[in-house]
Amino acid sequence: MIRKYGIIISYNKGWRVIQHAYTVIRGTAEENYNKLSSYLYMKKENNPGTYTNIKRDDENRFQYAFFAYGASIIGWTNYRPVIMVDAVFFKAKYRGVLMIAVSKDENNNIFPLAFGIADSEKNESYNWFFNQLRHAIGVREQLSILLDRHPTIVNAIANVYPECQHGICIYQMEKNLRKRYFSDVVLSLFYNPTTTYKRTKFYTFMDEIEKVDKVVTEYLKEEEPERWARSFHTNRRYNILTTNNVESMNAILRKARQLSILGLIDYI
């Protein structure tokens, strides 16, 4: 304002003007949520096969939303039955989380499956999200769902997808090892039992880790090896051992998290 118009204003006034401009362009947060139902309806009209749903409480206040585009639902039937799930936090007026489910196509590109909007990461919201996901894309044989060690996601998968296997992102486990038991030797050995295809080698590698640090072995044994060791995972993981793909999606949406809810969905 000083450089262009020669007007001196306070930082606070400048910030309020920017917020007013955002409101003029995008509407208020309240208007966005009020329009969400009709907006998702039009998404379905313009994208054949799209599935959407909104849950409201007894007082007709918004609780959760879910949408999966028709192209994603159709494409999913031809891709590897491995889903990666995570959530990212909103930065707009009304906080909340965007739940994201992705897979990979035959060229190892990220393939978005579905998105959910909720107030927080809790058992009720994740149960609702996975119920909607199951309704939208169904269940496939040998289905595996990868996640971090978030307990609410684990509980929801057990409730909604009891027939599938859930795996833990080995990168998240490595990060926990770095925080708790930082040792270059242990970290160099960690990926051996994780990635080997043979169970005999798994036990050999675990013995090697135990010789270096028994505490690390006890930590790894807190989770069943079916969750993090490839040799014990009965379903095929297709060399997908981390949730890096959904983390990449989170990074893509980093700036969009500051938008209004309709602006965020438009960006997606």
Backbone hydrogen bonds in HBPLUS format (Angstrom, degrees):
<---DONOR---> <-ACCEPTOR-->    atom                        ^
c    i                          cat <-CA-CA->   ^        H-A-AA   ^      H-
h    n   atom  resd res      DA  || num        DHA   H-A  angle D-A-AA Bond
n    s   type  num  typ     dist DA aas  dist angle  dist       angle   num
A0005-TYR N   A0001-MET O   2.86 MM   4  5.29 148.3  1.96 127.5 138.0     1
A0006-GLY N   A0001-MET O   2.97 MM   5  6.24 112.7  2.43 139.3 151.5     2
A0007-ILE N   A0001-MET O   3.25 MM   6  5.50 164.1  2.28 121.8 119.2     3
A0006-GLY N   A0002-ILE O   2.91 MM   4  4.16 133.4  2.13 108.0 117.4     4
A0014-GLY N   A0010-SER O   3.06 MM   4  6.35 162.2  2.09 150.2 155.0     5
A0015-TRP N   A0011-TYR O   2.89 MM   4  6.16 155.4  1.96 152.1 158.9     6
A0016-ARG N   A0012-ASN O   2.98 MM   4  6.24 158.0  2.02 148.8 154.6     7
A0017-VAL N   A0013-LYS O   2.95 MM   4  6.19 150.5  2.04 149.5 157.5     8
A0018-ILE N   A0014-GLY O   3.08 MM   4  6.35 156.5  2.14 145.7 151.4     9
A0019-GLN N   A0015-TRP O   3.01 MM   4  6.34 157.8  2.06 149.1 155.1    10
A0020-HIS N   A0016-ARG O   2.95 MM   4  6.16 150.2  2.04 141.7 150.0    11
A0021-ALA N   A0017-VAL O   2.90 MM   4  6.21 153.0  1.97 147.8 155.3    12
A0022-TYR N   A0018-ILE O   2.94 MM   4  6.26 158.0  1.98 152.0 157.6    13
A0023-THR N   A0019-GLN O   3.01 MM   4  6.26 152.9  2.09 142.8 150.1    14
A0024-VAL N   A0020-HIS O   2.94 MM   4  6.26 154.9  2.01 149.7 156.3    15
A0025-ILE N   A0021-ALA O   3.01 MM   4  6.26 158.7  2.06 151.7 157.0    16
A0026-ARG N   A0022-TYR O   2.74 MM   4  5.75 170.6  1.74 156.8 160.2    17
A0027-GLY N   A0023-THR O   2.70 MM   4  4.49 139.3  1.86 124.4 132.4    18
A0032-ASN N   A0028-THR O   3.02 MM   4  6.29 155.1  2.08 148.6 155.5    19
A0033-TYR N   A0029-ALA O   3.11 MM   4  6.43 159.6  2.15 149.9 153.9    20
A0034-ASN N   A0030-GLU O   2.98 MM   4  6.21 151.2  2.07 146.5 155.1    21
A0035-LYS N   A0031-GLU O   2.99 MM   4  6.19 141.1  2.15 144.3 154.0    22
A0036-LEU N   A0033-TYR O   3.31 MM   3  5.02 153.4  2.39  94.0 101.7    23
A0039-TYR N   A0035-LYS O   2.87 MM   4  5.96 153.4  1.94 156.4 165.3    24
A0040-LEU N   A0036-LEU O   2.90 MM   4  6.07 163.8  1.92 154.4 156.7    25
A0041-TYR N   A0037-SER O   3.00 MM   4  6.21 147.7  2.11 142.4 152.2    26
A0042-MET N   A0038-SER O   3.03 MM   4  6.28 153.9  2.10 144.0 149.4    27
A0043-LYS N   A0039-TYR O   3.01 MM   4  6.36 139.8  2.18 138.9 150.9    28
A0044-LYS N   A0040-LEU O   3.07 MM   4  6.40 151.2  2.16 145.9 151.6    29
A0045-GLU N   A0041-TYR O   3.05 MM   4  6.40 151.3  2.13 143.6 152.0    30
A0046-ASN N   A0042-MET O   2.99 MM   4  6.13 150.6  2.08 145.6 151.9    31
A0047-ASN N   A0043-LYS O   2.95 MM   4  5.91 122.3  2.29 139.5 153.2    32
A0050-THR N   A0047-ASN O   3.10 MM   3  5.81 148.5  2.20 148.4 149.9    33
A0051-TYR N   A0068-ALA O   2.91 MM  17  5.32 164.3  1.94 159.1 161.0    34
A0068-ALA N   A0051-TYR O   2.86 MM  17  5.32 152.8  1.94 156.5 164.4    35
A0053-ASN N   A0066-PHE O   2.99 MM  13  5.23 147.8  2.09 144.4 144.6    36
A0066-PHE N   A0053-ASN O   2.84 MM  13  5.23 143.2  1.97 159.7 162.2    37
A0055-LYS N   A0064-TYR O   2.86 MM   9  5.07 165.5  1.88 139.6 143.8    38
A0063-GLN N   A0055-LYS O   2.90 MM   8  5.54 143.5  2.03 163.9 155.6    39
A0064-TYR N   A0055-LYS O   3.20 MM   9  5.07 154.7  2.26 128.4 135.9    40
A0057-ASP N   A0061-ARG O   2.92 MM   4  5.41 154.0  1.99 145.8 152.1    41
A0060-ASN N   A0057-ASP O   2.95 MM   3  5.18 152.2  2.03 118.6 118.8    42
A0065-ALA N   A0117-ILE O   3.00 MM  52  4.97 147.3  2.11 137.7 142.9    43
A0117-ILE N   A0065-ALA O   2.78 MM  52  4.97 159.8  1.82 140.1 144.6    44
A0067-PHE N   A0115-PHE O   2.95 MM  48  5.54 156.7  2.01 158.0 161.9    45
A0115-PHE N   A0067-PHE O   2.98 MM  48  5.54 155.7  2.04 151.8 159.7    46
A0072-SER N   A0069-TYR O   2.96 MM   3  5.32 124.1  2.29 105.3 119.4    47
A0073-ILE N   A0069-TYR O   3.05 MM   4  6.43 158.0  2.10 154.0 160.7    48
A0074-ILE N   A0070-GLY O   2.94 MM   4  6.12 164.0  1.96 154.8 158.3    49
A0075-GLY N   A0071-ALA O   2.96 MM   4  5.95 161.7  1.99 140.4 146.4    50
A0076-TRP N   A0072-SER O   2.96 MM   4  5.94 149.2  2.06 145.6 152.6    51
A0078-ASN N   A0075-GLY O   2.99 MM   3  5.70 161.7  2.02 122.3 128.0    52
A0079-TYR N   A0076-TRP O   3.26 MM   3  5.30 164.0  2.29 106.1 111.0    53
A0082-VAL N   A0080-ARG O   2.72 MM   2  5.63 141.5  1.86 107.2  95.7    54
A0144-SER N   A0081-PRO O   3.04 MM  63  6.42 154.1  2.11 150.4 158.5    55
A0083-ILE N   A0144-SER O   2.89 MM  61  6.34 160.9  1.93 155.6 161.5    56
A0146-LEU N   A0083-ILE O   2.68 MM  63  6.10 163.4  1.70 163.9 169.3    57
A0084-MET N   A0102-VAL O   2.87 MM  18  5.37 167.0  1.88 157.9 161.9    58
A0102-VAL N   A0084-MET O   2.97 MM  18  5.37 161.1  2.01 152.0 157.8    59
A0085-VAL N   A0146-LEU O   3.08 MM  61  6.40 159.0  2.13 167.9 171.5    60
A0086-ASP N   A0100-ILE O   3.14 MM  14  5.56 153.5  2.21 150.5 157.8    61
A0100-ILE N   A0086-ASP O   2.84 MM  14  5.56 173.4  1.84 170.1 168.1    62
A0088-VAL N   A0098-LEU O   2.97 MM  10  5.27 151.8  2.05 136.1 144.2    63
A0098-LEU N   A0088-VAL O   2.76 MM  10  5.27 163.1  1.78 158.7 164.3    64
A0090-PHE N   A0096-GLY O   2.94 MM   6  5.44 165.4  1.96 141.0 142.5    65
A0091-LYS N   A0257-ARG O   3.02 MM 166  5.43 168.8  2.04 128.0 126.0    66
A0097-VAL N   A0118-ALA O   2.85 MM  21  5.45 163.2  1.88 148.6 152.4    67
A0118-ALA N   A0097-VAL O   3.09 MM  21  5.45 162.1  2.13 154.5 158.5    68
A0099-MET N   A0116-GLY O   2.66 MM  17  4.70 157.9  1.70 142.7 148.3    69
A0116-GLY N   A0099-MET O   2.84 MM  17  4.70 151.5  1.92 133.5 138.5    70
A0101-ALA N   A0114-ALA O   3.03 MM  13  5.28 156.9  2.09 155.6 151.9    71
A0113-LEU N   A0101-ALA O   2.84 MM  12  5.43 155.0  1.90 151.1 151.5    72
A0114-ALA N   A0101-ALA O   3.21 MM  13  5.28 157.0  2.27 136.5 141.3    73
A0103-SER N   A0111-PHE O   2.80 MM   8  4.96 156.7  1.85 138.4 146.5    74
A0111-PHE N   A0103-SER O   2.84 MM   8  4.96 164.1  1.86 137.4 133.3    75
A0105-ASP N   A0109-ASN O   3.02 MM   4  5.48 155.8  2.08 146.6 154.2    76
A0108-ASN N   A0105-ASP O   2.96 MM   3  5.25 155.9  2.02 119.9 120.4    77
A0126-TYR N   A0122-LYS O   3.05 MM   4  6.22 169.9  2.06 164.0 166.9    78
A0127-ASN N   A0123-ASN O   2.87 MM   4  5.94 156.3  1.93 150.3 157.5    79
A0128-TRP N   A0124-GLU O   3.02 MM   4  6.19 159.0  2.06 146.1 151.6    80
A0129-PHE N   A0125-SER O   2.92 MM   4  6.13 158.2  1.97 144.9 151.4    81
A0130-PHE N   A0126-TYR O   2.92 MM   4  6.07 170.2  1.93 153.4 155.1    82
A0131-ASN N   A0127-ASN O   2.99 MM   4  6.11 148.6  2.09 142.8 151.8    83
A0132-GLN N   A0128-TRP O   3.01 MM   4  6.26 155.6  2.07 149.0 155.1    84
A0133-LEU N   A0129-PHE O   2.86 MM   4  6.14 151.9  1.94 146.7 155.7    85
A0134-ARG N   A0130-PHE O   2.88 MM   4  6.01 158.6  1.93 143.7 148.9    86
A0135-HIS N   A0131-ASN O   3.03 MM   4  6.23 153.5  2.10 140.5 147.9    87
A0136-ALA N   A0132-GLN O   2.88 MM   4  6.08 148.5  1.98 145.1 153.9    88
A0137-ILE N   A0133-LEU O   2.93 MM   4  6.06 178.0  1.93 160.9 160.6    89
A0138-GLY N   A0134-ARG O   2.77 MM   4  4.66 134.0  1.98 124.7 134.3    90
A0165-GLN N   A0143-LEU O   3.18 MM  22  6.60 161.1  2.22 157.1 156.7    91
A0145-ILE N   A0165-GLN O   2.86 MM  20  6.36 153.3  1.93 152.4 161.4    92
A0167-GLY N   A0145-ILE O   2.80 MM  22  6.10 150.3  1.89 137.4 147.2    93
A0147-LEU N   A0167-GLY O   3.05 MM  20  6.44 149.3  2.15 154.1 161.1    94
A0169-CYS N   A0147-LEU O   2.90 MM  22  5.79 149.8  1.99 152.3 155.7    95
A0154-VAL N   A0150-HIS O   3.25 MM   4  6.55 160.7  2.29 152.2 158.0    96
A0155-ASN N   A0151-PRO O   2.95 MM   4  6.16 160.2  1.99 149.5 154.1    97
A0156-ALA N   A0152-THR O   3.06 MM   4  6.20 157.9  2.11 140.2 146.2    98
A0157-ILE N   A0153-ILE O   2.97 MM   4  6.18 162.0  2.00 153.5 157.7    99
A0158-ALA N   A0154-VAL O   3.09 MM   4  6.30 159.8  2.13 147.8 153.3   100
A0159-ASN N   A0155-ASN O   3.04 MM   4  6.29 144.6  2.17 143.8 153.5   101
A0160-VAL N   A0156-ALA O   2.87 MM   4  5.98 166.6  1.88 158.1 161.2   102
A0161-TYR N   A0157-ILE O   2.75 MM   4  5.01 146.9  1.85 131.8 143.1   103
A0164-CYS N   A0161-TYR O   3.23 MM   3  5.62 161.6  2.27 112.4 117.8   104
A0168-ILE N   A0227-ARG O   2.71 MM  59  5.42 159.7  1.75 137.0 140.2   105
A0173-MET N   A0169-CYS O   3.27 MM   4  6.68 153.0  2.35 143.6 151.0   106
A0170-ILE N   A0241-LEU O   3.16 MM  71  6.24 168.9  2.18 156.3 157.1   107
A0174-GLU N   A0170-ILE O   2.92 MM   4  6.15 149.4  2.02 139.6 147.9   108
A0175-LYS N   A0171-TYR O   2.96 MM   4  6.25 153.6  2.03 146.1 152.8   109
A0176-ASN N   A0172-GLN O   3.03 MM   4  6.34 153.6  2.10 146.2 152.8   110
A0177-LEU N   A0173-MET O   2.94 MM   4  6.24 150.6  2.03 144.9 153.4   111
A0178-ARG N   A0174-GLU O   2.90 MM   4  6.23 151.4  1.99 148.3 156.2   112
A0179-LYS N   A0175-LYS O   3.06 MM   4  6.36 150.8  2.15 144.3 151.7   113
A0180-ARG N   A0176-ASN O   2.94 MM   4  6.11 161.1  1.97 151.4 156.3   114
A0181-TYR N   A0177-LEU O   2.77 MM   4  5.28 144.3  1.89 136.8 148.5   115
A0187-LEU N   A0183-SER O   2.95 MM   4  6.19 171.3  1.96 162.1 164.4   116
A0188-SER N   A0184-ASP O   3.00 MM   4  6.04 148.7  2.10 139.6 147.6   117
A0189-LEU N   A0185-VAL O   3.12 MM   4  6.36 137.6  2.31 140.0 151.1   118
A0189-LEU N   A0186-VAL O   3.04 MM   3  5.10 127.3  2.32  96.4 110.6   119
A0190-PHE N   A0186-VAL O   2.86 MM   4  5.99 131.8  2.10 147.0 161.3   120
A0192-ASN N   A0189-LEU O   3.14 MM   3  5.60 147.7  2.25 111.3 120.7   121
A0195-THR N   A0191-TYR O   3.03 MM   4  5.89 157.7  2.08 144.8 147.3   122
A0196-THR N   A0192-ASN O   3.25 MM   4  6.06 143.1  2.39 149.0 156.1   123
A0230-ARG N   A0194-THR O   2.99 MM  36  5.98 177.6  1.99 150.2 150.7   124
A0202-PHE N   A0198-LYS O   3.05 MM   4  6.36 145.1  2.17 138.2 148.9   125
A0203-TYR N   A0199-ARG O   3.09 MM   4  6.41 160.9  2.12 156.5 156.5   126
A0204-THR N   A0200-THR O   3.23 MM   4  6.48 151.7  2.31 138.1 146.2   127
A0205-PHE N   A0201-LYS O   2.84 MM   4  6.09 162.4  1.87 157.5 160.8   128
A0206-MET N   A0202-PHE O   2.93 MM   4  6.18 155.1  1.99 151.2 158.7   129
A0207-ASP N   A0203-TYR O   3.02 MM   4  6.18 150.7  2.11 142.6 149.7   130
A0208-GLU N   A0204-THR O   3.16 MM   4  6.48 146.0  2.28 140.4 149.4   131
A0209-ILE N   A0205-PHE O   3.05 MM   4  6.43 151.7  2.13 147.1 154.1   132
A0210-GLU N   A0206-MET O   2.95 MM   4  6.19 158.0  1.99 147.5 153.8   133
A0211-LYS N   A0207-ASP O   3.06 MM   4  6.29 145.0  2.18 143.1 151.3   134
A0212-VAL N   A0209-ILE O   2.98 MM   3  5.19 129.0  2.25 100.1 114.0   135
A0213-ASP N   A0209-ILE O   2.82 MM   4  6.11 167.9  1.84 162.9 166.0   136
A0218-GLU N   A0214-LYS O   3.03 MM   4  6.38 155.2  2.09 151.1 157.6   137
A0219-TYR N   A0215-VAL O   2.98 MM   4  6.27 150.0  2.07 144.0 152.5   138
A0220-LEU N   A0216-VAL O   2.96 MM   4  6.26 160.0  2.00 153.3 157.7   139
A0221-LYS N   A0217-THR O   3.01 MM   4  6.20 145.5  2.13 143.8 153.4   140
A0222-GLU N   A0219-TYR O   3.12 MM   3  5.37 157.9  2.17 105.3 112.1   141
A0223-GLU N   A0220-LEU O   3.42 MM   3  6.14 158.9  2.47 114.1 117.8   142
A0227-ARG N   A0224-GLU O   2.90 MM   3  5.68 160.5  1.94 124.5 130.1   143
A0228-TRP N   A0225-PRO O   3.19 MM   3  5.42 130.2  2.45 102.1 113.7   144
A0229-ALA N   A0225-PRO O   2.75 MM   4  5.10 161.3  1.78 150.2 153.8   145
A0232-PHE N   A0229-ALA O   3.12 MM   3  5.61 149.8  2.22 112.3 120.6   146
A0233-HIS N   A0230-ARG O   3.29 MM   3  5.20 142.8  2.44  96.5 106.8   147
A0240-ILE N   A0237-ARG O   2.78 MM   3  5.39 156.5  1.83 121.9 129.9   148
A0247-GLU N   A0243-THR O   3.09 MM   4  6.41 151.2  2.18 149.6 158.5   149
A0248-SER N   A0244-ASN O   2.83 MM   4  6.08 142.7  1.97 144.0 153.8   150
A0249-MET N   A0245-ASN O   3.09 MM   4  6.45 147.8  2.20 139.2 147.6   151
A0250-ASN N   A0246-VAL O   2.96 MM   4  6.26 150.6  2.05 141.6 149.4   152
A0251-ALA N   A0247-GLU O   3.00 MM   4  6.31 149.7  2.10 142.2 150.0   153
A0252-ILE N   A0248-SER O   2.99 MM   4  6.32 150.2  2.08 146.2 154.1   154
A0253-LEU N   A0249-MET O   3.13 MM   4  6.39 146.2  2.25 145.2 153.7   155
A0254-ARG N   A0251-ALA O   3.22 MM   3  5.09 165.0  2.25 104.3 107.1   156
A0257-ARG N   A0253-LEU O   3.06 MM   4  6.15 130.6  2.32 151.1 159.6   157
A0258-GLN N   A0255-LYS O   3.16 MM   3  5.96 167.7  2.18 120.6 124.3   158
A0259-LEU N   A0256-ALA O   2.99 MM   3  5.36 161.4  2.02 113.8 119.9   159
A0264-LEU N   A0260-SER O   2.87 MM   4  6.13 150.6  1.96 155.2 163.9   160
A0265-ILE N   A0261-ILE O   3.13 MM   4  6.40 160.2  2.17 144.7 148.9   161
A0266-ASP N   A0262-LEU O   2.92 MM   4  6.12 157.4  1.97 145.3 152.1   162
A0267-TYR N   A0263-GLY O   2.93 MM   4  6.13 151.0  2.02 141.4 149.2   163
A0268-ILE N   A0264-LEU O   2.98 MM   4  6.34 152.7  2.05 147.8 155.0   164
